[in-house]
Amino acid sequence: MLHRFNQYLQKWMPILTPLSLIIGVLFENIGHQLVFLVPWIFAFMTFAGSLSMNIEGIKSLKKYPTVIFIAIAFLHILMPIWTYIVSTIIFHEHFLTIGFVLAVAIPTGVTSFIWVSMCRGHLALCLAIILIDTVLSPIVIPALLHIVVGQSIEIDTAGLMLDLLWMIVVPSLAGVVCNELTKGKIAVTLGKKLAPFSKLCLFSIVMINSSVIAPYMKTISWELFSIILVVFLLAVSGYVLCLVLGHYLWKDSSIITMFVFTGGMRNIAVGVVIATTYFPAKTVMPVVFGMLFQQVLASFFSRVMERYQLKYGGTKCKKHLLSQEG
C-alpha cells in the first residue's frame, strides 16, 4: 500500500509540487500559523532520506579526490558566481540576488542519489559528495551568504549554522548510522515506509512557505514572470555546464552522470527554510520557484544522459525510478 502510494507521489511530483505552491498562496493565513513546524518537518525529511546512505562513499575520497573537489567547487564557487552575475545584470534588487545565490549555494539534493542510481552513475562518488557537502553546509552557506549580503544587511550567522547542523547534518548522520548498524536493512524496511511521508513533508514545506510570498504571487507581473524564467534558465545551465565540463574532464560516463545530477540538483527545501527564517519575503521567491523545475529537469536530463551514455559509455538508464526516498 505505502509502496504504491510512494510510486504515485513520485510519478506526479512535477504536478503536485506547483499545486502545493498554489494551495499555499491561496490559504496564506493558515500557512503563516504553521511556519514554526517547517524546521521539524525538514529534519524528519532529511533523516528519512538519509536512511539509504552509508559511509561506503567516503572511500571514494582516496580514489577520486580531484573529482570530489571539482564537484564541491562547482556547487559552491562556480554556480554561485555565475548566478550572482546573471541576477545582478537582469535585476536591480539586492534581496532577489541573495535569493538566487542561496538557491544554488545550498547542498546538493539527496534525490540526486535516486537519479544517479537510475542512470547507472557512480553511486559511491555520489554518496561521498552528498555526505561531504552536507557536513560542509553549516560553514559554506553562511560564508557565501556573508559575502553576498555584505554589510548592508545583518544576518545571524551563528543561528544559521546551528539551524543547518540540526536540520541537515545531525539527521543525515543519524540516518547513516542507522544504515550502518542495520547493515542496510533499515533502508529496505523503515526507509521504504517513510518514503511517501517524506514526499508529503516536502509538499507541506512548499505549501507553508509559499504563504510568505503570497503577496507577490497574487498579482501577475513582469517581475514575477522574469524571476521564474531566470530560475528556470539557471537550473538548466547547471545541468548543461556539468555535462560539458564532465565530458572534457573525464572519460568515465558513470562519473559524468554522477556529476550532472549532483551538480544540477539542490536540497531546495533547506534553502526555503533559510530564506523564510533569515531574509525578507522577496528573497524566498527564487528559492521556492526552483521546486517547480527540479524533478521535471531531472527527468529530462535522465533522457539526455541515456543518449549520452549510449553514444559514449554504452550504458542505458533504467526505465523506472527506484522506490527510494525522492
C-alpha positions as CSV (number, residue, x, y, z in Angstrom):
1,M,0.0,0.0,0.0
2,L,2.7,2.5,1.1
3,H,4.9,1.4,-1.8
4,R,2.2,2.0,-4.4
5,F,1.4,5.4,-2.8
6,N,5.0,6.3,-2.9
7,Q,5.2,5.4,-6.6
8,Y,2.1,7.5,-7.2
9,L,3.6,10.6,-5.4
10,Q,6.9,10.1,-7.3
11,K,5.1,9.9,-10.7
12,W,3.0,13.1,-10.0
13,M,5.7,15.1,-8.3
14,P,6.1,17.6,-11.1
15,I,2.4,18.4,-10.8
16,L,1.9,18.1,-7.0
17,T,4.8,20.5,-6.3
18,P,3.5,23.5,-8.1
19,L,0.0,22.6,-6.9
20,S,1.3,22.7,-3.3
21,L,2.7,26.2,-4.1
22,I,-0.7,27.4,-5.4
23,I,-2.6,26.0,-2.3
24,G,-0.1,27.7,0.0
25,V,-0.7,31.1,-1.7
26,L,-4.5,30.7,-1.7
27,F,-4.5,29.8,2.0
28,E,-1.7,32.1,3.2
29,N,-3.4,32.7,6.6
30,I,-3.1,29.1,7.5
31,G,0.4,28.8,6.2
32,H,1.6,31.7,8.4
33,Q,0.4,29.9,11.5
34,L,2.3,26.7,10.6
35,V,5.7,28.2,9.8
36,F,7.2,27.1,13.1
37,L,6.7,23.5,12.1
38,V,8.9,23.7,9.0
39,P,12.3,23.1,10.6
40,W,11.0,20.0,12.3
41,I,9.3,18.7,9.2
42,F,12.6,19.2,7.3
43,A,14.6,17.4,9.9
44,F,12.4,14.4,9.6
45,M,12.6,14.5,5.8
46,T,16.4,14.7,5.9
47,F,16.5,11.7,8.3
48,A,14.2,9.6,6.1
49,G,16.2,10.4,3.0
50,S,19.5,9.6,4.7
51,L,18.5,6.0,5.7
52,S,19.6,4.8,2.3
53,M,23.1,6.3,2.7
54,N,26.2,4.7,4.2
55,I,29.8,5.5,4.7
56,E,30.9,3.4,1.7
57,G,31.1,6.6,-0.4
58,I,33.8,8.0,1.9
59,K,36.2,5.5,0.5
60,S,36.0,7.5,-2.8
61,L,38.0,10.2,-1.1
62,K,41.1,8.3,-1.5
63,K,40.4,7.1,-5.1
64,Y,38.7,10.2,-6.6
65,P,39.8,13.3,-4.5
66,T,40.0,15.5,-7.6
67,V,36.5,14.6,-8.8
68,I,35.0,15.4,-5.4
69,F,36.9,18.7,-5.1
70,I,35.7,19.7,-8.6
71,A,32.1,18.8,-7.7
72,I,32.2,20.8,-4.5
73,A,33.9,23.7,-6.2
74,F,31.2,23.7,-8.9
75,L,28.4,23.6,-6.3
76,H,29.7,26.4,-4.1
77,I,32.1,28.5,-6.2
78,L,31.3,28.4,-9.9
79,M,27.5,28.3,-9.8
80,P,27.1,31.0,-7.1
81,I,29.4,33.3,-9.1
82,W,27.6,32.6,-12.4
83,T,24.2,33.1,-10.6
84,Y,25.4,36.3,-9.0
85,I,26.5,37.8,-12.3
86,V,23.2,36.8,-14.1
87,S,20.9,38.0,-11.3
88,T,22.7,41.4,-10.8
89,I,22.6,42.1,-14.6
90,I,18.9,41.3,-15.0
91,F,17.6,42.5,-11.7
92,H,18.4,45.5,-9.5
93,E,17.0,44.1,-6.3
94,H,19.5,43.1,-3.6
95,F,17.1,40.7,-1.9
96,L,16.4,38.9,-5.2
97,T,20.2,38.5,-5.8
98,I,20.5,36.9,-2.3
99,G,17.7,34.6,-3.1
100,F,19.2,33.5,-6.4
101,V,22.6,32.8,-4.9
102,L,21.0,31.0,-1.9
103,A,19.1,28.8,-4.4
104,V,22.4,27.4,-5.8
105,A,24.6,27.7,-2.7
106,I,22.6,25.1,-0.8
107,P,23.8,21.5,-0.6
108,T,23.2,19.0,-3.5
109,G,19.9,17.2,-3.2
110,V,19.7,13.8,-1.6
111,T,17.3,13.0,-4.5
112,S,20.3,13.1,-6.8
113,F,21.2,9.7,-5.5
114,I,18.0,8.3,-7.0
115,W,18.6,9.7,-10.4
116,V,22.3,8.7,-10.4
117,S,21.1,5.2,-9.4
118,M,18.5,5.2,-12.2
119,C,21.0,6.2,-14.8
120,R,23.8,3.9,-13.6
121,G,26.1,6.7,-12.5
122,H,28.9,6.3,-9.9
123,L,27.0,5.7,-6.7
124,A,29.9,5.7,-4.3
125,L,31.1,9.1,-5.6
126,C,27.5,10.4,-5.4
127,L,27.2,9.3,-1.8
128,A,30.6,10.8,-0.9
129,I,29.7,14.2,-2.4
130,I,26.2,14.2,-0.7
131,L,27.7,13.4,2.7
132,I,30.7,15.8,2.4
133,D,28.5,18.6,1.1
134,T,26.0,18.1,3.9
135,V,28.7,18.2,6.5
136,L,30.2,21.3,5.0
137,S,26.9,23.2,4.7
138,P,27.0,24.9,8.1
139,I,30.3,26.5,7.1
140,V,29.9,27.0,3.4
141,I,26.4,28.5,3.2
142,P,26.9,31.2,6.0
143,A,30.2,32.1,4.4
144,L,28.7,32.6,0.9
145,L,25.7,34.5,2.2
146,H,28.0,36.8,4.2
147,I,29.9,37.6,1.0
148,V,26.7,38.3,-1.0
149,V,24.7,40.0,1.7
150,G,27.5,42.4,2.6
151,Q,27.5,44.9,5.5
152,S,24.1,46.4,4.5
153,I,22.1,43.5,6.0
154,E,22.8,41.8,9.3
155,I,22.5,38.0,9.4
156,D,22.6,35.8,12.4
157,T,25.5,33.6,11.2
158,A,25.7,31.6,14.5
159,G,22.0,30.9,14.4
160,L,22.1,29.9,10.8
161,M,25.0,27.4,11.4
162,L,23.1,25.8,14.3
163,D,19.9,25.5,12.2
164,L,21.9,23.8,9.4
165,L,23.5,21.5,11.9
166,W,20.3,20.1,13.4
167,M,18.2,20.3,10.2
168,I,20.7,18.7,7.9
169,V,23.9,17.4,9.5
170,V,22.5,15.7,12.6
171,P,19.5,13.9,10.9
172,S,21.8,12.9,8.0
173,L,24.4,11.4,10.2
174,A,21.7,9.7,12.3
175,G,20.3,8.1,9.1
176,V,23.8,7.0,8.0
177,V,24.5,5.5,11.5
178,C,21.2,3.6,11.4
179,N,22.0,2.3,8.0
180,E,25.4,1.1,9.1
181,L,24.2,-0.5,12.3
182,T,21.5,-2.5,10.5
183,K,23.8,-3.3,7.6
184,G,21.5,-1.6,5.1
185,K,18.3,-3.4,6.3
186,I,16.7,-0.2,7.6
187,A,16.7,1.3,4.1
188,V,14.5,-1.6,3.0
189,T,12.2,-1.8,6.0
190,L,11.7,1.6,7.6
191,G,13.2,3.6,4.7
192,K,10.6,2.4,2.2
193,K,7.7,3.0,4.7
194,L,8.9,6.6,5.4
195,A,9.4,7.5,1.7
196,P,5.8,8.6,0.9
197,F,5.7,10.6,4.2
198,S,8.9,12.3,3.2
199,K,7.4,13.4,0.0
200,L,4.3,14.6,1.8
201,C,6.6,16.6,4.1
202,L,8.2,18.2,1.0
203,F,4.7,19.3,-0.3
204,S,3.9,20.6,3.2
205,I,7.1,22.7,3.3
206,V,6.2,24.2,-0.1
207,M,2.6,25.0,1.0
208,I,3.6,26.5,4.3
209,N,6.5,28.6,3.0
210,S,4.7,29.7,-0.2
211,S,2.3,31.7,2.1
212,V,5.3,34.0,2.7
213,I,5.5,35.0,-0.9
214,A,1.7,35.1,-1.4
215,P,1.5,38.9,-1.7
216,Y,4.0,38.8,-4.6
217,M,2.1,35.9,-6.3
218,K,-1.4,37.3,-6.3
219,T,-0.6,39.9,-8.9
220,I,0.9,38.6,-12.2
221,S,3.7,41.0,-13.2
222,W,6.6,41.1,-15.5
223,E,9.0,40.9,-12.5
224,L,7.3,37.7,-11.3
225,F,7.5,36.1,-14.8
226,S,11.1,37.2,-15.2
227,I,12.1,35.7,-11.8
228,I,10.5,32.3,-12.8
229,L,12.2,32.4,-16.2
230,V,15.7,33.2,-14.8
231,V,15.3,30.5,-12.2
232,F,14.5,28.0,-15.0
233,L,17.4,29.1,-17.1
234,L,19.9,29.0,-14.2
235,A,18.7,25.5,-13.3
236,V,19.1,24.3,-16.9
237,S,22.5,25.9,-17.1
238,G,23.7,24.0,-14.1
239,Y,22.9,20.7,-15.8
240,V,24.4,21.8,-19.1
241,L,27.6,23.1,-17.5
242,C,28.1,19.9,-15.6
243,L,27.7,17.8,-18.8
244,V,30.1,20.0,-20.8
245,L,32.7,20.1,-18.1
246,G,32.3,16.4,-17.3
247,H,32.7,15.5,-21.0
248,Y,36.1,17.3,-21.2
249,L,37.4,16.4,-17.8
250,W,36.6,12.7,-17.6
251,K,36.2,9.7,-19.9
252,D,34.1,7.6,-17.5
253,S,30.4,8.1,-18.3
254,S,29.4,6.9,-14.8
255,I,31.4,9.8,-13.3
256,I,29.9,12.3,-15.8
257,T,26.4,11.1,-15.0
258,M,27.0,11.5,-11.3
259,F,28.4,15.0,-11.8
260,V,25.4,16.1,-13.9
261,F,22.9,15.2,-11.2
262,T,24.8,16.2,-8.1
263,G,25.7,19.5,-9.8
264,G,22.2,20.1,-11.2
265,M,20.0,19.2,-8.2
266,R,19.8,21.0,-4.9
267,N,18.3,20.5,-1.5
268,I,15.8,23.3,-2.2
269,A,13.7,22.7,0.9
270,V,16.5,23.8,3.2
271,G,17.0,26.9,1.1
272,V,13.4,27.8,1.6
273,V,13.7,27.4,5.3
274,I,16.8,29.6,5.5
275,A,15.2,32.3,3.2
276,T,12.0,32.4,5.3
277,T,13.9,32.5,8.6
278,Y,16.6,35.0,7.9
279,F,15.5,37.2,5.0
280,P,12.6,39.2,3.7
281,A,9.8,37.5,1.7
282,K,11.2,38.6,-1.7
283,T,14.4,36.5,-1.1
284,V,12.2,33.4,-0.9
285,M,10.8,33.7,-4.4
286,P,13.8,32.4,-6.4
287,V,14.3,29.6,-4.0
288,V,10.7,28.4,-3.9
289,F,10.3,28.6,-7.7
290,G,13.3,26.2,-8.0
291,M,11.0,23.5,-6.7
292,L,8.8,23.9,-9.8
293,F,11.5,22.6,-12.1
294,Q,13.7,20.3,-10.0
295,Q,12.0,16.9,-10.8
296,V,11.0,17.9,-14.3
297,L,14.5,18.8,-15.3
298,A,16.0,15.8,-13.6
299,S,13.6,13.6,-15.7
300,F,14.5,15.4,-18.9
301,F,18.3,15.1,-18.3
302,S,17.9,11.5,-17.4
303,R,16.9,11.0,-21.0
304,V,19.8,13.2,-22.2
305,M,22.2,11.1,-20.2
306,E,20.7,7.9,-21.6
307,R,21.5,9.1,-25.1
308,Y,24.9,10.3,-24.0
309,Q,25.8,7.0,-22.4
310,L,24.6,5.1,-25.5
311,K,27.0,7.2,-27.6
312,Y,30.0,7.4,-25.2
313,G,29.6,4.9,-22.5
314,G,27.5,2.0,-23.7
315,T,25.1,2.0,-20.7
316,K,21.4,2.8,-20.5
317,C,19.2,4.4,-17.9
318,K,16.6,2.3,-16.3
319,K,13.0,2.7,-17.3
320,H,11.6,3.3,-13.8
321,L,12.5,5.2,-10.7
322,L,13.9,3.3,-7.8
323,S,11.4,3.0,-4.9
324,Q,13.5,5.1,-2.6
325,E,13.1,8.5,-1.0
326,G,12.9,11.1,-3.7
